[in-house]
Each structure stands twice: as structure tokens, then as C-alpha cells.
Amino acid sequence: MERNHWIYELKTKWKDDRLLQSFLNKYDRLYKKALEHPVPTTLKKLDEAFQPFFFYIRFMAYVSKSIYFYVKNEMKKRYKYEQFHVLMLDKPLGDECGRTFKEQLSTNEDILSFLERDDRLEQHVTSTQLYGMVKKLTETEKTILTLSIFHQQSDVTIANCLDKSQQSVSKTKHRAFQKLRYGQGGEVLG
């Protein structure tokens, strides 16, 4: 009986082991028979029942882990692919703000909607002397100043929207400020 003491301890000592408990629940009769009559044939039957059960459990664990690692590797591949093949609209522009092309388009749409409205620089000027000088600016200068001052757009954004180079926008803005600063007769406005 001492030799088969492990069979009795199986249910008590390993009661938290779900694998053994599921086996013992399935083969309860065989287990009880082995406890009652611990002869080699009964023990051999119990062992023969346990071997395919244990193989099935190990095989399912292997399949489960294989699926887990396959999915994990596929997710890594997909992440790398998505990082390498970013949609054209989601690519960063490389400017200091870290904006994307999609965000740039919405900014350009805002500027284009401004251009369609009749929101002009003259409407924001309250000084009569300055108003006279603003009237003498070209339409391009007025548009660039309005976008730069009142809509706080960068030279690059304005250039993209107006289909000009950034240098051209910068020079035009500088020239417009010079005209406004020095006025018509060379006097400096405050």
C-alpha cells in the first residue's frame, strides 16, 4: 500500500492543479479502482489513460503557444510595415511643429476659405494715415500680410497655398513692412 501512496496523495496534494483535477474528474472510476485495488493491471490502466490525456494537454499547449507567437510576430511585421509605408497624408512634413500633410491640407483649406472671403487688411486698419499706405500695397502684399499677421500662418504655409517659394513670400512681406514703416515720403511711422 505504501508503494501506491502517491495515488491517494494525488487528489489531496495536487487539488489546485487543474490538469490533474480534470484528469481525475474524467477518469474518477479508474482512479477509485486503483485506490481500492492497487494491483499492477489497474495501475497500468490508469497510466495508459493518463498518457494520451497528458499528450493531448501538452499538444494543445504547444499549439496555443505556436499561435500566440505567430500572431505576435505577424503584429510586429505589420507594425514595421505600417511604419515604413505610412500613408502619404500621415507622413510628417519635417517642419519644426511636426505637422502632417493632412494637417497642412486643412490649414491650406482654411487659407483658401480666407481668400474666398473678402477679409482684407484694410478692414483691420484704424489709422487713416496707415490706411492710405495699406491701400497702396499690391494685392499680393496685402494677402501675405493678412495671412501672416491676422491668421498667424508661417511663410512656408503661405508659400504652399499661394504657389510661391518661401523666399518670395518672405521678401514680399519684408518689402510690404518697409513700405508701411517708411511711408510715402520717407518718414518713419511709429
C-alpha positions in Angstrom: 0.0 0.0 0.0 2.9 2.3 0.7 4.1 2.0 -2.9 0.8 3.3 -4.1 0.5 6.1 -1.6 1.1 8.6 -4.4 -2.3 7.8 -5.9 -4.0 8.8 -2.7 -1.9 12.0 -2.4 -2.7 12.8 -6.0 -6.1 14.2 -5.2 -5.3 15.9 -1.9 -1.8 17.3 -2.6 -2.5 18.4 -6.1 -6.0 19.6 -5.6 -5.1 23.0 -7.1 -3.6 21.5 -10.2 -6.3 21.9 -12.9 -4.6 19.5 -15.2 -4.7 16.6 -12.8 -8.1 17.6 -11.4 -9.6 17.5 -14.9 -8.0 14.0 -15.5 -9.3 12.7 -12.2 -12.8 14.1 -12.9 -12.8 12.3 -16.2 -11.3 9.0 -15.0 -12.7 9.1 -11.5 -13.9 5.5 -11.6 -10.5 4.2 -12.8 -8.8 6.3 -10.1 -11.0 4.9 -7.3 -10.5 1.4 -8.6 -6.7 2.0 -8.5 -7.0 3.2 -4.9 -9.2 0.3 -3.8 -7.2 -2.4 -5.7 -3.6 -1.2 -6.3 -2.7 -4.1 -8.5 -0.3 -3.7 -11.5 -3.1 -4.2 -14.1 -5.2 -1.4 -12.5 -2.3 0.9 -12.2 -1.3 0.1 -15.8 -4.8 1.0 -17.0 -4.6 4.3 -15.0 -1.2 5.0 -16.5 -2.4 4.2 -20.1 -5.4 6.5 -19.6 -3.2 9.3 -18.4 -0.6 9.1 -21.2 -3.0 10.2 -24.1 -4.6 12.7 -21.8 -1.3 14.2 -21.0 -0.2 14.2 -24.6 -3.4 16.0 -25.6 -2.8 18.7 -23.0 0.8 19.2 -24.0 -0.1 19.2 -27.7 -2.8 21.8 -27.0 -0.3 23.9 -25.1 2.2 23.7 -27.9 -0.5 24.7 -30.5 -1.6 27.5 -28.3 1.9 28.9 -27.8 2.6 28.5 -31.5 -0.4 30.5 -32.4 0.5 33.1 -29.8 4.0 33.6 -31.1 2.8 33.5 -34.8 0.3 36.3 -34.1 2.9 38.3 -32.1 5.4 38.1 -35.0 2.7 39.0 -37.5 1.8 42.0 -35.4 5.5 43.1 -35.3 5.7 42.7 -39.1 2.5 44.7 -39.6 3.8 47.4 -37.3 7.1 47.6 -39.1 5.3 47.7 -42.5 2.9 50.4 -41.3 5.8 52.5 -40.0 7.7 52.0 -43.3 4.7 52.5 -45.6 3.0 55.4 -43.9 0.1 56.8 -45.8 1.0 59.8 -47.8 -1.3 62.1 -45.8 0.1 60.8 -42.5 3.8 61.4 -43.2 5.4 64.2 -41.2 6.4 67.3 -43.2 9.6 67.7 -41.3 8.8 71.2 -40.1 9.5 72.3 -36.5 5.9 71.8 -35.5 5.8 68.1 -36.5 2.7 68.6 -38.6 1.5 66.0 -41.2 0.5 66.6 -44.8 -3.1 66.1 -43.8 -2.9 68.8 -41.2 -1.2 71.0 -43.8 -4.1 70.5 -46.2 -6.6 71.6 -43.6 -4.5 74.7 -43.0 -4.4 75.4 -46.7 -8.2 74.9 -46.8 -8.5 77.5 -44.1 -6.3 79.9 -46.1 -8.2 79.2 -49.2 -11.5 79.9 -47.4 -10.0 83.1 -46.2 -9.0 84.0 -49.8 -12.6 83.3 -50.9 -14.0 85.6 -48.2 -13.5 89.3 -48.5 -11.3 89.5 -45.4 -8.8 92.1 -46.3 -6.0 94.0 -44.5 -7.8 97.4 -45.0 -10.7 96.2 -42.8 -8.4 95.8 -39.8 -6.6 99.2 -40.0 -7.9 102.1 -37.8 -5.4 104.8 -38.5 -6.2 107.0 -41.5 -2.5 107.6 -42.3 -1.8 103.8 -42.2 -5.0 103.1 -44.2 -3.7 105.2 -47.0 -0.4 103.4 -47.2 -2.1 99.9 -47.0 -4.3 100.9 -50.0 -1.1 101.5 -51.9 0.2 97.9 -51.3 -0.2 95.3 -54.0 -2.9 92.6 -53.6 -0.2 90.0 -53.1 1.4 92.1 -50.3 -1.9 92.6 -48.6 -2.8 88.9 -48.8 0.6 87.9 -47.4 0.4 90.4 -44.5 -3.1 89.4 -43.7 -2.3 85.7 -43.6 0.9 86.4 -41.6 -0.4 88.9 -39.1 -4.1 88.1 -38.5 -4.2 84.4 -39.4 -0.7 83.7 -37.9 0.5 81.5 -40.8 4.1 80.7 -41.4 5.9 81.8 -44.6 6.1 78.2 -45.7 2.4 77.7 -45.3 1.6 80.9 -47.2 4.0 79.9 -49.9 2.4 76.5 -50.4 -1.0 78.0 -50.5 -0.2 80.8 -52.9 2.1 78.5 -55.0 5.1 80.6 -54.5 8.5 79.9 -52.9 9.1 80.6 -49.2 11.8 83.2 -50.1 9.4 85.0 -52.4 6.8 85.3 -49.6 9.5 86.4 -47.1 10.8 89.1 -49.4 7.3 90.3 -50.3 6.4 90.5 -46.6 9.6 92.4 -45.8 9.0 94.8 -48.7 5.4 95.4 -47.5 6.6 96.1 -44.0 9.3 98.5 -45.4 6.6 100.4 -47.4 4.4 100.7 -44.3 7.3 101.6 -42.0 8.7 104.4 -44.1 5.5 105.5 -45.7 5.3 107.5 -48.9 7.6 110.5 -48.1 10.3 108.6 -46.2 9.0 109.5 -42.7 9.1 106.6 -40.2 5.7 105.7 -38.8 5.6 105.0 -35.1 
